Amino acid sequence: MKKFIEVSEETMVRLMEGKCVEGSLRVDELSNKLVFRAYNRVSHRRKDRVIAYLEHGWIKESSQRYKFYNSVRKDIGVTKVSVVMHRELGTAMEEVKMDRMLDIL
């Protein structure tokens, strides 16, 4: 069985370049033809900016959040883990303050 599929000009250009095009295939309600619609995969998200790399992690800034990551080995004990994590958080907070100060200047 042969079927003809209606494809946009932009989609054909990408296919002729040898690229893959993701999309959906459906029957148009008005014309009863098969129509391919390419997905709009353009990402408008800006990447997170690293404020500082810490001894056991990092602190990053996105458009709406500060992100803090910290990874400490369990085998050093709960007390030492707590001390290390509090120290790292204090260092991260100081880095954020310094970064904000530099933005103001």
C-alpha positions as CSV (number, residue, x, y, z in Angstrom):
1,M,0.0,0.0,0.0
2,K,1.4,3.4,-0.9
3,K,0.4,6.5,1.0
4,F,1.5,10.1,0.4
5,I,2.5,12.2,3.3
6,E,2.4,16.0,3.4
7,V,5.7,17.3,4.9
8,S,6.7,21.0,5.5
9,E,9.6,22.6,3.6
10,E,11.7,22.9,6.7
11,T,11.3,19.2,7.5
12,M,12.3,18.3,3.9
13,V,15.4,20.4,4.2
14,R,16.5,18.7,7.4
15,L,15.8,15.3,5.8
16,M,17.8,16.1,2.7
17,E,20.8,17.1,5.0
18,G,20.7,13.6,6.4
19,K,19.3,14.5,9.8
20,C,16.6,12.8,11.7
21,V,13.3,14.6,12.4
22,E,11.1,13.6,15.3
23,G,7.4,14.4,15.0
24,S,3.9,13.0,14.8
25,L,2.0,11.5,11.9
26,R,-1.8,12.0,11.7
27,V,-4.6,12.3,9.4
28,D,-5.7,15.9,8.8
29,E,-9.4,16.3,9.7
30,L,-10.1,18.8,6.9
31,S,-8.3,17.2,3.9
32,N,-8.2,13.6,5.0
33,K,-4.5,13.5,4.1
34,L,-1.6,12.1,6.1
35,V,0.3,15.0,7.6
36,F,3.7,14.9,9.4
37,R,4.3,17.6,12.0
38,A,7.9,18.0,13.3
39,Y,8.3,18.5,17.0
40,N,9.7,21.8,18.1
41,R,12.8,20.7,20.0
42,V,14.5,24.0,20.5
43,S,15.7,24.4,24.0
44,H,15.5,27.9,25.4
45,R,16.9,27.0,28.8
46,R,20.1,28.6,29.7
47,K,22.8,26.5,31.4
48,D,23.5,26.8,35.1
49,R,26.5,28.9,36.0
50,V,29.0,27.4,38.4
51,I,29.7,29.9,41.3
52,A,32.3,27.8,43.0
53,Y,33.6,24.2,43.1
54,L,33.8,23.1,46.7
55,E,35.9,20.4,48.4
56,H,33.0,17.9,48.2
57,G,30.6,19.4,45.7
58,W,29.6,22.6,44.0
59,I,27.3,25.6,44.1
60,K,25.5,26.7,40.9
61,E,23.1,29.5,39.9
62,S,20.2,29.0,37.5
63,S,17.8,31.7,36.4
64,Q,15.6,31.1,39.5
65,R,17.6,29.0,42.0
66,Y,20.8,28.4,43.7
67,K,21.8,24.8,43.6
68,F,24.1,23.2,46.2
69,Y,25.5,19.7,45.8
70,N,27.6,18.0,48.5
71,S,28.7,14.4,48.6
72,V,30.5,13.0,51.7
73,R,31.5,9.4,52.4
74,K,29.4,7.6,55.0
75,D,32.3,5.6,56.5
76,I,33.7,8.7,58.3
77,G,30.7,8.6,60.8
78,V,27.6,10.7,61.3
79,T,29.3,13.3,63.5
80,K,32.1,14.0,61.0
81,V,29.6,14.0,58.1
82,S,27.6,16.6,59.9
83,V,30.6,18.8,60.5
84,V,31.8,18.5,56.9
85,M,28.4,19.3,55.5
86,H,27.9,22.4,57.7
87,R,31.4,23.6,56.8
88,E,30.7,23.1,53.1
89,L,27.4,24.9,53.4
90,G,29.0,27.8,55.1
91,T,31.7,28.0,52.4
92,A,29.0,27.9,49.7
93,M,27.0,30.7,51.4
94,E,30.2,32.8,51.5
95,E,30.8,32.2,47.8
96,V,27.2,33.3,47.0
97,K,27.7,36.5,49.0
98,M,31.0,37.2,47.3
99,D,29.4,36.5,43.9
100,R,26.5,38.9,44.7
101,M,29.0,41.6,45.8
102,L,30.9,41.3,42.5
103,D,27.6,41.6,40.6
104,I,26.8,44.8,42.4
105,L,30.2,46.3,41.6
